[in-house]
Amino acid sequence: MKEPTIRFPEPTIRFPEPTIRFPVTCPKCGNDALTVFPVAVIATALIEVANIRLYASCHNQWWDASKVELEQIREYLGAPWIDAQRPA
Ligand SMILES: [Zn+2]
């Protein structure tokens, strides 16, 4: 059986996407900066163990989330939900 193709993002339908905010620490100055991501992006990245790019607005700085930062993001999002999505 073939899985149906899911197109995302759907270009014709617009709906407010749930987002998650969490504090990240700027690698340049150590300030806590709030980062906002769509929940779907974070969940996909955590399930597939992909990299997440974090951003600190104070220094316009992008960097890849470390393992520790990924763990913190998991806790913000709710790890049980993510584990439930993970293939056995
Ligand atoms: Zn900074």
PDB file of the backbone (N, CA, C, O) and the ligand in Angstrom, with CONECT records:
HET     ZN  A 101       1
ATOM      1  N   MET A   1       0.842  -1.204   0.000  1.00  0.00           N
ATOM      2  CA  MET A   1       0.000   0.000   0.000  1.00  0.00           C
ATOM      3  C   MET A   1       0.874   1.250   0.000  1.00  0.00           C
ATOM      4  O   MET A   1       1.901   1.314   0.675  1.00  0.00           O
ATOM      5  N   LYS A   2       0.441   2.227  -0.767  1.00  0.00           N
ATOM      6  CA  LYS A   2       1.227   3.450  -0.894  1.00  0.00           C
ATOM      7  C   LYS A   2       0.650   4.529   0.014  1.00  0.00           C
ATOM      8  O   LYS A   2      -0.561   4.742   0.069  1.00  0.00           O
ATOM      9  N   GLU A   3       1.535   5.191   0.713  1.00  0.00           N
ATOM     10  CA  GLU A   3       1.095   6.294   1.567  1.00  0.00           C
ATOM     11  C   GLU A   3       0.632   7.456   0.702  1.00  0.00           C
ATOM     12  O   GLU A   3       1.234   7.737  -0.334  1.00  0.00           O
ATOM     13  N   PRO A   4      -0.433   8.133   1.119  1.00  0.00           N
ATOM     14  CA  PRO A   4      -0.842   9.323   0.367  1.00  0.00           C
ATOM     15  C   PRO A   4       0.215  10.413   0.508  1.00  0.00           C
ATOM     16  O   PRO A   4       0.866  10.542   1.545  1.00  0.00           O
ATOM     17  N   THR A   5       0.366  11.172  -0.534  1.00  0.00           N
ATOM     18  CA  THR A   5       1.344  12.255  -0.516  1.00  0.00           C
ATOM     19  C   THR A   5       0.777  13.447   0.247  1.00  0.00           C
ATOM     20  O   THR A   5      -0.329  13.914  -0.027  1.00  0.00           O
ATOM     21  N   ILE A   6       1.542  13.915   1.189  1.00  0.00           N
ATOM     22  CA  ILE A   6       1.130  15.091   1.951  1.00  0.00           C
ATOM     23  C   ILE A   6       1.985  16.265   1.510  1.00  0.00           C
ATOM     24  O   ILE A   6       3.212  16.234   1.605  1.00  0.00           O
ATOM     25  N   ARG A   7       1.330  17.275   1.038  1.00  0.00           N
ATOM     26  CA  ARG A   7       2.072  18.456   0.622  1.00  0.00           C
ATOM     27  C   ARG A   7       2.074  19.471   1.746  1.00  0.00           C
ATOM     28  O   ARG A   7       1.032  19.810   2.307  1.00  0.00           O
ATOM     29  N   PHE A   8       3.255  19.943   2.060  1.00  0.00           N
ATOM     30  CA  PHE A   8       3.352  20.953   3.105  1.00  0.00           C
ATOM     31  C   PHE A   8       4.482  21.903   2.750  1.00  0.00           C
ATOM     32  O   PHE A   8       5.542  21.432   2.338  1.00  0.00           O
ATOM     33  N   PRO A   9       4.318  23.212   2.885  1.00  0.00           N
ATOM     34  CA  PRO A   9       3.052  23.801   3.320  1.00  0.00           C
ATOM     35  C   PRO A   9       2.025  23.831   2.200  1.00  0.00           C
ATOM     36  O   PRO A   9       2.362  23.947   1.022  1.00  0.00           O
ATOM     37  N   GLU A  10       0.790  23.727   2.589  1.00  0.00           N
ATOM     38  CA  GLU A  10      -0.308  23.827   1.636  1.00  0.00           C
ATOM     39  C   GLU A  10      -0.448  25.287   1.217  1.00  0.00           C
ATOM     40  O   GLU A  10      -0.719  26.144   2.058  1.00  0.00           O
ATOM     41  N   PRO A  11      -0.267  25.584  -0.076  1.00  0.00           N
ATOM     42  CA  PRO A  11      -0.191  26.993  -0.478  1.00  0.00           C
ATOM     43  C   PRO A  11      -1.526  27.732  -0.453  1.00  0.00           C
ATOM     44  O   PRO A  11      -1.542  28.959  -0.353  1.00  0.00           O
ATOM     45  N   THR A  12      -2.635  27.019  -0.542  1.00  0.00           N
ATOM     46  CA  THR A  12      -3.907  27.732  -0.686  1.00  0.00           C
ATOM     47  C   THR A  12      -4.634  27.920   0.640  1.00  0.00           C
ATOM     48  O   THR A  12      -5.478  28.808   0.761  1.00  0.00           O
ATOM     49  N   ILE A  13      -4.321  27.107   1.621  1.00  0.00           N
ATOM     50  CA  ILE A  13      -5.026  27.205   2.902  1.00  0.00           C
ATOM     51  C   ILE A  13      -4.101  27.861   3.926  1.00  0.00           C
ATOM     52  O   ILE A  13      -2.972  27.418   4.134  1.00  0.00           O
ATOM     53  N   ARG A  14      -4.584  28.894   4.543  1.00  0.00           N
ATOM     54  CA  ARG A  14      -3.783  29.550   5.575  1.00  0.00           C
ATOM     55  C   ARG A  14      -4.486  29.410   6.923  1.00  0.00           C
ATOM     56  O   ARG A  14      -5.685  29.659   7.050  1.00  0.00           O
ATOM     57  N   PHE A  15      -3.722  29.015   7.901  1.00  0.00           N
ATOM     58  CA  PHE A  15      -4.273  28.927   9.253  1.00  0.00           C
ATOM     59  C   PHE A  15      -3.160  29.262  10.222  1.00  0.00           C
ATOM     60  O   PHE A  15      -1.985  29.045   9.925  1.00  0.00           O
ATOM     61  N   PRO A  16      -3.520  29.784  11.367  1.00  0.00           N
ATOM     62  CA  PRO A  16      -2.469  30.130  12.329  1.00  0.00           C
ATOM     63  C   PRO A  16      -1.737  28.875  12.782  1.00  0.00           C
ATOM     64  O   PRO A  16      -2.351  27.910  13.238  1.00  0.00           O
ATOM     65  N   GLU A  17      -0.455  28.904  12.654  1.00  0.00           N
ATOM     66  CA  GLU A  17       0.357  27.761  13.004  1.00  0.00           C
ATOM     67  C   GLU A  17       0.753  27.866  14.472  1.00  0.00           C
ATOM     68  O   GLU A  17       1.187  28.930  14.915  1.00  0.00           O
ATOM     69  N   PRO A  18       0.612  26.785  15.231  1.00  0.00           N
ATOM     70  CA  PRO A  18       1.053  26.856  16.631  1.00  0.00           C
ATOM     71  C   PRO A  18       2.558  27.048  16.708  1.00  0.00           C
ATOM     72  O   PRO A  18       3.318  26.399  15.990  1.00  0.00           O
ATOM     73  N   THR A  19       2.972  27.935  17.578  1.00  0.00           N
ATOM     74  CA  THR A  19       4.404  28.193  17.724  1.00  0.00           C
ATOM     75  C   THR A  19       4.819  27.941  19.161  1.00  0.00           C
ATOM     76  O   THR A  19       3.986  27.908  20.067  1.00  0.00           O
ATOM     77  N   ILE A  20       6.094  27.769  19.354  1.00  0.00           N
ATOM     78  CA  ILE A  20       6.644  27.574  20.684  1.00  0.00           C
ATOM     79  C   ILE A  20       7.744  28.611  20.872  1.00  0.00           C
ATOM     80  O   ILE A  20       8.532  28.881  19.965  1.00  0.00           O
ATOM     81  N   ARG A  21       7.777  29.188  22.085  1.00  0.00           N
ATOM     82  CA  ARG A  21       8.845  30.132  22.417  1.00  0.00           C
ATOM     83  C   ARG A  21       9.698  29.518  23.496  1.00  0.00           C
ATOM     84  O   ARG A  21       9.192  28.928  24.451  1.00  0.00           O
ATOM     85  N   PHE A  22      10.984  29.660  23.336  1.00  0.00           N
ATOM     86  CA  PHE A  22      11.860  29.218  24.415  1.00  0.00           C
ATOM     87  C   PHE A  22      13.087  30.100  24.436  1.00  0.00           C
ATOM     88  O   PHE A  22      13.500  30.632  23.405  1.00  0.00           O
ATOM     89  N   PRO A  23      13.675  30.256  25.621  1.00  0.00           N
ATOM     90  CA  PRO A  23      14.866  31.094  25.724  1.00  0.00           C
ATOM     91  C   PRO A  23      16.104  30.340  25.267  1.00  0.00           C
ATOM     92  O   PRO A  23      16.298  29.174  25.610  1.00  0.00           O
ATOM     93  N   VAL A  24      16.928  31.010  24.500  1.00  0.00           N
ATOM     94  CA  VAL A  24      18.235  30.468  24.132  1.00  0.00           C
ATOM     95  C   VAL A  24      19.288  31.456  24.610  1.00  0.00           C
ATOM     96  O   VAL A  24      18.994  32.632  24.826  1.00  0.00           O
ATOM     97  N   THR A  25      20.501  30.979  24.773  1.00  0.00           N
ATOM     98  CA  THR A  25      21.581  31.840  25.246  1.00  0.00           C
ATOM     99  C   THR A  25      22.454  32.250  24.072  1.00  0.00           C
ATOM    100  O   THR A  25      23.004  31.408  23.363  1.00  0.00           O
ATOM    101  N   CYS A  26      22.571  33.557  23.880  1.00  0.00           N
ATOM    102  CA  CYS A  26      23.392  34.078  22.790  1.00  0.00           C
ATOM    103  C   CYS A  26      24.841  33.659  22.995  1.00  0.00           C
ATOM    104  O   CYS A  26      25.408  33.898  24.061  1.00  0.00           O
ATOM    105  N   PRO A  27      25.453  33.031  21.979  1.00  0.00           N
ATOM    106  CA  PRO A  27      26.849  32.583  22.139  1.00  0.00           C
ATOM    107  C   PRO A  27      27.840  33.747  22.186  1.00  0.00           C
ATOM    108  O   PRO A  27      28.982  33.562  22.604  1.00  0.00           O
ATOM    109  N   LYS A  28      27.428  34.924  21.771  1.00  0.00           N
ATOM    110  CA  LYS A  28      28.345  36.073  21.743  1.00  0.00           C
ATOM    111  C   LYS A  28      28.394  36.793  23.082  1.00  0.00           C
ATOM    112  O   LYS A  28      29.470  37.136  23.572  1.00  0.00           O
ATOM    113  N   CYS A  29      27.210  37.022  23.679  1.00  0.00           N
ATOM    114  CA  CYS A  29      27.195  37.847  24.881  1.00  0.00           C
ATOM    115  C   CYS A  29      26.558  37.135  26.066  1.00  0.00           C
ATOM    116  O   CYS A  29      26.581  37.668  27.176  1.00  0.00           O
ATOM    117  N   GLY A  30      25.985  35.938  25.868  1.00  0.00           N
ATOM    118  CA  GLY A  30      25.416  35.207  26.982  1.00  0.00           C
ATOM    119  C   GLY A  30      24.043  35.678  27.415  1.00  0.00           C
ATOM    120  O   GLY A  30      23.490  35.176  28.394  1.00  0.00           O
ATOM    121  N   ASN A  31      23.490  36.639  26.690  1.00  0.00           N
ATOM    122  CA  ASN A  31      22.133  37.090  26.998  1.00  0.00           C
ATOM    123  C   ASN A  31      21.120  36.011  26.661  1.00  0.00           C
ATOM    124  O   ASN A  31      21.303  35.253  25.708  1.00  0.00           O
ATOM    125  N   ASP A  32      20.051  35.942  27.444  1.00  0.00           N
ATOM    126  CA  ASP A  32      18.953  35.067  27.094  1.00  0.00           C
ATOM    127  C   ASP A  32      18.082  35.764  26.063  1.00  0.00           C
ATOM    128  O   ASP A  32      17.628  36.886  26.284  1.00  0.00           O
ATOM    129  N   ALA A  33      17.850  35.108  24.947  1.00  0.00           N
ATOM    130  CA  ALA A  33      17.003  35.648  23.896  1.00  0.00           C
ATOM    131  C   ALA A  33      15.864  34.679  23.649  1.00  0.00           C
ATOM    132  O   ALA A  33      16.060  33.464  23.663  1.00  0.00           O
ATOM    133  N   LEU A  34      14.675  35.216  23.422  1.00  0.00           N
ATOM    134  CA  LEU A  34      13.527  34.365  23.140  1.00  0.00           C
ATOM    135  C   LEU A  34      13.522  34.006  21.656  1.00  0.00           C
ATOM    136  O   LEU A  34      13.644  34.878  20.795  1.00  0.00           O
ATOM    137  N   THR A  35      13.381  32.727  21.372  1.00  0.00           N
ATOM    138  CA  THR A  35      13.283  32.260  20.000  1.00  0.00           C
ATOM    139  C   THR A  35      11.886  31.699  19.793  1.00  0.00           C
ATOM    140  O   THR A  35      11.341  31.035  20.675  1.00  0.00           O
ATOM    141  N   VAL A  36      11.312  31.963  18.641  1.00  0.00           N
ATOM    142  CA  VAL A  36       9.987  31.456  18.309  1.00  0.00           C
ATOM    143  C   VAL A  36      10.109  30.523  17.110  1.00  0.00           C
ATOM    144  O   VAL A  36      10.689  30.888  16.087  1.00  0.00           O
ATOM    145  N   PHE A  37       9.562  29.323  17.240  1.00  0.00           N
ATOM    146  CA  PHE A  37       9.560  28.358  16.145  1.00  0.00           C
ATOM    147  C   PHE A  37       8.157  27.789  15.985  1.00  0.00           C
ATOM    148  O   PHE A  37       7.424  27.675  16.967  1.00  0.00           O
ATOM    149  N   PRO A  38       7.775  27.431  14.767  1.00  0.00           N
ATOM    150  CA  PRO A  38       6.549  26.648  14.608  1.00  0.00           C
ATOM    151  C   PRO A  38       6.733  25.292  15.283  1.00  0.00           C
ATOM    152  O   PRO A  38       7.778  24.657  15.141  1.00  0.00           O
ATOM    153  N   VAL A  39       5.707  24.851  16.020  1.00  0.00           N
ATOM    154  CA  VAL A  39       5.805  23.575  16.732  1.00  0.00           C
ATOM    155  C   VAL A  39       6.108  22.445  15.762  1.00  0.00           C
ATOM    156  O   VAL A  39       6.875  21.538  16.086  1.00  0.00           O
ATOM    157  N   ALA A  40       5.514  22.491  14.576  1.00  0.00           N
ATOM    158  CA  ALA A  40       5.707  21.403  13.612  1.00  0.00           C
ATOM    159  C   ALA A  40       7.171  21.272  13.210  1.00  0.00           C
ATOM    160  O   ALA A  40       7.674  20.163  13.030  1.00  0.00           O
ATOM    161  N   VAL A  41       7.847  22.397  13.072  1.00  0.00           N
ATOM    162  CA  VAL A  41       9.258  22.371  12.671  1.00  0.00           C
ATOM    163  C   VAL A  41      10.098  21.734  13.765  1.00  0.00           C
ATOM    164  O   VAL A  41      10.949  20.885  13.500  1.00  0.00           O
ATOM    165  N   ILE A  42       9.847  22.159  15.003  1.00  0.00           N
ATOM    166  CA  ILE A  42      10.611  21.633  16.131  1.00  0.00           C
ATOM    167  C   ILE A  42      10.349  20.142  16.313  1.00  0.00           C
ATOM    168  O   ILE A  42      11.273  19.352  16.507  1.00  0.00           O
ATOM    169  N   ALA A  43       9.070  19.772  16.248  1.00  0.00           N
ATOM    170  CA  ALA A  43       8.716  18.370  16.473  1.00  0.00           C
ATOM    171  C   ALA A  43       9.369  17.486  15.428  1.00  0.00           C
ATOM    172  O   ALA A  43       9.908  16.428  15.754  1.00  0.00           O
ATOM    173  N   THR A  44       9.322  17.912  14.179  1.00  0.00           N
ATOM    174  CA  THR A  44       9.937  17.126  13.108  1.00  0.00           C
ATOM    175  C   THR A  44      11.435  17.001  13.332  1.00  0.00           C
ATOM    176  O   THR A  44      12.003  15.920  13.179  1.00  0.00           O
ATOM    177  N   ALA A  45      12.072  18.100  13.691  1.00  0.00           N
ATOM    178  CA  ALA A  45      13.518  18.087  13.886  1.00  0.00           C
ATOM    179  C   ALA A  45      13.901  17.162  15.041  1.00  0.00           C
ATOM    180  O   ALA A  45      14.891  16.435  14.958  1.00  0.00           O
ATOM    181  N   LEU A  46      13.108  17.194  16.123  1.00  0.00           N
ATOM    182  CA  LEU A  46      13.440  16.363  17.284  1.00  0.00           C
ATOM    183  C   LEU A  46      13.197  14.888  16.983  1.00  0.00           C
ATOM    184  O   LEU A  46      13.964  14.027  17.413  1.00  0.00           O
ATOM    185  N   ILE A  47      12.127  14.601  16.243  1.00  0.00           N
ATOM    186  CA  ILE A  47      11.816  13.201  15.933  1.00  0.00           C
ATOM    187  C   ILE A  47      12.880  12.635  15.005  1.00  0.00           C
ATOM    188  O   ILE A  47      13.318  11.496  15.166  1.00  0.00           O
ATOM    189  N   GLU A  48      13.286  13.434  14.039  1.00  0.00           N
ATOM    190  CA  GLU A  48      14.254  12.943  13.057  1.00  0.00           C
ATOM    191  C   GLU A  48      15.689  13.230  13.485  1.00  0.00           C
ATOM    192  O   GLU A  48      16.630  12.951  12.742  1.00  0.00           O
ATOM    193  N   VAL A  49      15.853  13.783  14.675  1.00  0.00           N
ATOM    194  CA  VAL A  49      17.166  14.138  15.210  1.00  0.00           C
ATOM    195  C   VAL A  49      17.948  14.974  14.194  1.00  0.00           C
ATOM    196  O   VAL A  49      19.128  14.742  13.929  1.00  0.00           O
ATOM    197  N   ALA A  50      17.242  15.944  13.645  1.00  0.00           N
ATOM    198  CA  ALA A  50      17.883  16.873  12.728  1.00  0.00           C
ATOM    199  C   ALA A  50      18.384  18.068  13.516  1.00  0.00           C
ATOM    200  O   ALA A  50      18.033  18.260  14.680  1.00  0.00           O
ATOM    201  N   ASN A  51      19.198  18.852  12.870  1.00  0.00           N
ATOM    202  CA  ASN A  51      19.695  20.053  13.517  1.00  0.00           C
ATOM    203  C   ASN A  51      18.622  21.126  13.551  1.00  0.00           C
ATOM    204  O   ASN A  51      17.801  21.233  12.640  1.00  0.00           O
ATOM    205  N   ILE A  52      18.641  21.907  14.599  1.00  0.00           N
ATOM    206  CA  ILE A  52      17.779  23.066  14.693  1.00  0.00           C
ATOM    207  C   ILE A  52      18.674  24.292  14.749  1.00  0.00           C
ATOM    208  O   ILE A  52      19.603  24.355  15.553  1.00  0.00           O
ATOM    209  N   ARG A  53      18.394  25.256  13.900  1.00  0.00           N
ATOM    210  CA  ARG A  53      19.170  26.485  13.920  1.00  0.00           C
ATOM    211  C   ARG A  53      18.519  27.448  14.893  1.00  0.00           C
ATOM    212  O   ARG A  53      17.334  27.760  14.779  1.00  0.00           O
ATOM    213  N   LEU A  54      19.298  27.912  15.840  1.00  0.00           N
ATOM    214  CA  LEU A  54      18.812  28.864  16.820  1.00  0.00           C
ATOM    215  C   LEU A  54      19.264  30.261  16.424  1.00  0.00           C
ATOM    216  O   LEU A  54      20.208  30.435  15.653  1.00  0.00           O
ATOM    217  N   TYR A  55      18.567  31.249  16.971  1.00  0.00           N
ATOM    218  CA  TYR A  55      18.829  32.621  16.575  1.00  0.00           C
ATOM    219  C   TYR A  55      18.784  33.527  17.791  1.00  0.00           C
ATOM    220  O   TYR A  55      17.871  33.430  18.611  1.00  0.00           O
ATOM    221  N   ALA A  56      19.755  34.395  17.906  1.00  0.00           N
ATOM    222  CA  ALA A  56      19.757  35.410  18.956  1.00  0.00           C
ATOM    223  C   ALA A  56      19.689  36.770  18.290  1.00  0.00           C
ATOM    224  O   ALA A  56      20.575  37.146  17.522  1.00  0.00           O
ATOM    225  N   SER A  57      18.630  37.502  18.592  1.00  0.00           N
ATOM    226  CA  SER A  57      18.413  38.770  17.890  1.00  0.00           C
ATOM    227  C   SER A  57      19.402  39.838  18.337  1.00  0.00           C
ATOM    228  O   SER A  57      19.691  40.761  17.575  1.00  0.00           O
ATOM    229  N   CYS A  58      19.930  39.734  19.561  1.00  0.00           N
ATOM    230  CA  CYS A  58      20.809  40.790  20.063  1.00  0.00           C
ATOM    231  C   CYS A  58      22.082  40.906  19.225  1.00  0.00           C
ATOM    232  O   CYS A  58      22.624  42.000  19.070  1.00  0.00           O
ATOM    233  N   HIS A  59      22.557  39.789  18.689  1.00  0.00           N
ATOM    234  CA  HIS A  59      23.759  39.827  17.856  1.00  0.00           C
ATOM    235  C   HIS A  59      23.494  39.315  16.446  1.00  0.00           C
ATOM    236  O   HIS A  59      24.431  39.075  15.685  1.00  0.00           O
ATOM    237  N   ASN A  60      22.212  39.146  16.092  1.00  0.00           N
ATOM    238  CA  ASN A  60      21.867  38.649  14.767  1.00  0.00           C
ATOM    239  C   ASN A  60      22.666  37.387  14.461  1.00  0.00           C
ATOM    240  O   ASN A  60      23.251  37.248  13.387  1.00  0.00           O
ATOM    241  N   GLN A  61      22.679  36.480  15.420  1.00  0.00           N
ATOM    242  CA  GLN A  61      23.570  35.323  15.392  1.00  0.00           C
ATOM    243  C   GLN A  61      22.769  34.038  15.210  1.00  0.00           C
ATOM    244  O   GLN A  61      21.808  33.791  15.938  1.00  0.00           O
ATOM    245  N   TRP A  62      23.170  33.220  14.234  1.00  0.00           N
ATOM    246  CA  TRP A  62      22.570  31.898  14.036  1.00  0.00           C
ATOM    247  C   TRP A  62      23.567  30.838  14.450  1.00  0.00           C
ATOM    248  O   TRP A  62      24.769  30.986  14.230  1.00  0.00           O
ATOM    249  N   TRP A  63      23.073  29.772  15.047  1.00  0.00           N
ATOM    250  CA  TRP A  63      23.956  28.640  15.339  1.00  0.00           C
ATOM    251  C   TRP A  63      23.120  27.384  15.471  1.00  0.00           C
ATOM    252  O   TRP A  63      21.911  27.445  15.695  1.00  0.00           O
ATOM    253  N   ASP A  64      23.787  26.230  15.328  1.00  0.00           N
ATOM    254  CA  ASP A  64      23.098  24.951  15.459  1.00  0.00           C
ATOM    255  C   ASP A  64      22.923  24.627  16.937  1.00  0.00           C
ATOM    256  O   ASP A  64      23.839  24.812  17.738  1.00  0.00           O
ATOM    257  N   ALA A  65      21.746  24.147  17.284  1.00  0.00           N
ATOM    258  CA  ALA A  65      21.476  23.794  18.670  1.00  0.00           C
ATOM    259  C   ALA A  65      22.384  22.646  19.097  1.00  0.00           C
ATOM    260  O   ALA A  65      22.581  21.682  18.357  1.00  0.00           O
ATOM    261  N   SER A  66      22.931  22.766  20.302  1.00  0.00           N
ATOM    262  CA  SER A  66      23.749  21.686  20.853  1.00  0.00           C
ATOM    263  C   SER A  66      22.822  20.606  21.402  1.00  0.00           C
ATOM    264  O   SER A  66      21.607  20.791  21.467  1.00  0.00           O
ATOM    265  N   LYS A  67      23.409  19.475  21.796  1.00  0.00           N
ATOM    266  CA  LYS A  67      22.615  18.394  22.386  1.00  0.00           C
ATOM    267  C   LYS A  67      21.871  18.871  23.618  1.00  0.00           C
ATOM    268  O   LYS A  67      20.708  18.524  23.826  1.00  0.00           O
ATOM    269  N   VAL A  68      22.549  19.671  24.440  1.00  0.00           N
ATOM    270  CA  VAL A  68      21.932  20.186  25.660  1.00  0.00           C
ATOM    271  C   VAL A  68      20.747  21.079  25.301  1.00  0.00           C
ATOM    272  O   VAL A  68      19.684  20.996  25.916  1.00  0.00           O
ATOM    273  N   GLU A  69      20.946  21.930  24.302  1.00  0.00           N
ATOM    274  CA  GLU A  69      19.866  22.834  23.902  1.00  0.00           C
ATOM    275  C   GLU A  69      18.691  22.053  23.320  1.00  0.00           C
ATOM    276  O   GLU A  69      17.535  22.403  23.558  1.00  0.00           O
ATOM    277  N   LEU A  70      18.978  20.997  22.559  1.00  0.00           N
ATOM    278  CA  LEU A  70      17.897  20.161  22.021  1.00  0.00           C
ATOM    279  C   LEU A  70      17.098  19.532  23.156  1.00  0.00           C
ATOM    280  O   LEU A  70      15.873  19.441  23.084  1.00  0.00           O
ATOM    281  N   GLU A  71      17.800  19.095  24.208  1.00  0.00           N
ATOM    282  CA  GLU A  71      17.117  18.515  25.361  1.00  0.00           C
ATOM    283  C   GLU A  71      16.184  19.539  26.009  1.00  0.00           C
ATOM    284  O   GLU A  71      15.053  19.224  26.379  1.00  0.00           O
ATOM    285  N   GLN A  72      16.687  20.783  26.138  1.00  0.00           N
ATOM    286  CA  GLN A  72      15.862  21.837  26.741  1.00  0.00           C
ATOM    287  C   GLN A  72      14.618  22.090  25.892  1.00  0.00           C
ATOM    288  O   GLN A  72      13.521  22.281  26.417  1.00  0.00           O
ATOM    289  N   ILE A  73      14.808  22.088  24.570  1.00  0.00           N
ATOM    290  CA  ILE A  73      13.677  22.322  23.677  1.00  0.00           C
ATOM    291  C   ILE A  73      12.660  21.189  23.818  1.00  0.00           C
ATOM    292  O   ILE A  73      11.451  21.421  23.845  1.00  0.00           O
ATOM    293  N   ARG A  74      13.170  19.963  23.908  1.00  0.00           N
ATOM    294  CA  ARG A  74      12.293  18.809  24.120  1.00  0.00           C
ATOM    295  C   ARG A  74      11.423  19.001  25.356  1.00  0.00           C
ATOM    296  O   ARG A  74      10.223  18.725  25.336  1.00  0.00           O
ATOM    297  N   GLU A  75      12.045  19.478  26.432  1.00  0.00           N
ATOM    298  CA  GLU A  75      11.306  19.664  27.671  1.00  0.00           C
ATOM    299  C   GLU A  75      10.241  20.748  27.509  1.00  0.00           C
ATOM    300  O   GLU A  75       9.141  20.636  28.052  1.00  0.00           O
ATOM    301  N   TYR A  76      10.580  21.801  26.754  1.00  0.00           N
ATOM    302  CA  TYR A  76       9.602  22.857  26.529  1.00  0.00           C
ATOM    303  C   TYR A  76       8.395  22.343  25.768  1.00  0.00           C
ATOM    304  O   TYR A  76       7.254  22.695  26.065  1.00  0.00           O
ATOM    305  N   LEU A  77       8.665  21.514  24.793  1.00  0.00           N
ATOM    306  CA  LEU A  77       7.604  21.035  23.931  1.00  0.00           C
ATOM    307  C   LEU A  77       6.810  19.922  24.592  1.00  0.00           C
ATOM    308  O   LEU A  77       5.623  19.757  24.312  1.00  0.00           O
ATOM    309  N   GLY A  78       7.447  19.161  25.462  1.00  0.00           N
ATOM    310  CA  GLY A  78       6.783  18.036  26.090  1.00  0.00           C
ATOM    311  C   GLY A  78       7.281  16.736  25.504  1.00  0.00           C
ATOM    312  O   GLY A  78       6.779  16.278  24.477  1.00  0.00           O
ATOM    313  N   ALA A  79       8.256  16.145  26.144  1.00  0.00           N
ATOM    314  CA  ALA A  79       8.905  14.960  25.598  1.00  0.00           C
ATOM    315  C   ALA A  79       7.962  13.776  25.391  1.00  0.00           C
ATOM    316  O   ALA A  79       8.124  13.069  24.396  1.00  0.00           O
ATOM    317  N   PRO A  80       6.981  13.510  26.270  1.00  0.00           N
ATOM    318  CA  PRO A  80       6.126  12.332  26.059  1.00  0.00           C
ATOM    319  C   PRO A  80       5.414  12.366  24.717  1.00  0.00           C
ATOM    320  O   PRO A  80       5.259  11.341  24.052  1.00  0.00           O
ATOM    321  N   TRP A  81       4.982  13.563  24.330  1.00  0.00           N
ATOM    322  CA  TRP A  81       4.294  13.666  23.050  1.00  0.00           C
ATOM    323  C   TRP A  81       5.234  13.295  21.910  1.00  0.00           C
ATOM    324  O   TRP A  81       4.843  12.589  20.980  1.00  0.00           O
ATOM    325  N   ILE A  82       6.476  13.772  21.985  1.00  0.00           N
ATOM    326  CA  ILE A  82       7.437  13.500  20.916  1.00  0.00           C
ATOM    327  C   ILE A  82       7.758  12.016  20.879  1.00  0.00           C
ATOM    328  O   ILE A  82       7.830  11.421  19.804  1.00  0.00           O
ATOM    329  N   ASP A  83       7.950  11.412  22.047  1.00  0.00           N
ATOM    330  CA  ASP A  83       8.270   9.984  22.076  1.00  0.00           C
ATOM    331  C   ASP A  83       7.146   9.168  21.469  1.00  0.00           C
ATOM    332  O   ASP A  83       7.390   8.135  20.846  1.00  0.00           O
ATOM    333  N   ALA A  84       5.909   9.628  21.647  1.00  0.00           N
ATOM    334  CA  ALA A  84       4.773   8.905  21.095  1.00  0.00           C
ATOM    335  C   ALA A  84       4.783   8.943  19.568  1.00  0.00           C
ATOM    336  O   ALA A  84       4.242   8.053  18.912  1.00  0.00           O
ATOM    337  N   GLN A  85       5.404   9.986  19.012  1.00  0.00           N
ATOM    338  CA  GLN A  85       5.451  10.131  17.560  1.00  0.00           C
ATOM    339  C   GLN A  85       6.575   9.322  16.940  1.00  0.00           C
ATOM    340  O   GLN A  85       6.599   9.115  15.726  1.00  0.00           O
ATOM    341  N   ARG A  86       7.489   8.873  17.749  1.00  0.00           N
ATOM    342  CA  ARG A  86       8.693   8.224  17.260  1.00  0.00           C
ATOM    343  C   ARG A  86       8.368   6.789  16.819  1.00  0.00           C
ATOM    344  O   ARG A  86       7.708   6.047  17.547  1.00  0.00           O
ATOM    345  N   PRO A  87       8.832   6.405  15.633  1.00  0.00           N
ATOM    346  CA  PRO A  87       8.572   5.018  15.209  1.00  0.00           C
ATOM    347  C   PRO A  87       9.277   4.024  16.121  1.00  0.00           C
ATOM    348  O   PRO A  87      10.397   4.273  16.567  1.00  0.00           O
ATOM    349  N   ALA A  88       8.631   2.908  16.398  1.00  0.00           N
ATOM    350  CA  ALA A  88       9.184   1.920  17.327  1.00  0.00           C
ATOM    351  C   ALA A  88      10.380   1.200  16.708  1.00  0.00           C
ATOM    352  O   ALA A  88      10.976   0.332  17.346  1.00  0.00           O
TER     353      ALA A  88
HETATM  354 ZN    ZN A 101      24.131  38.671  22.013  1.00  0.00          ZN2+
END
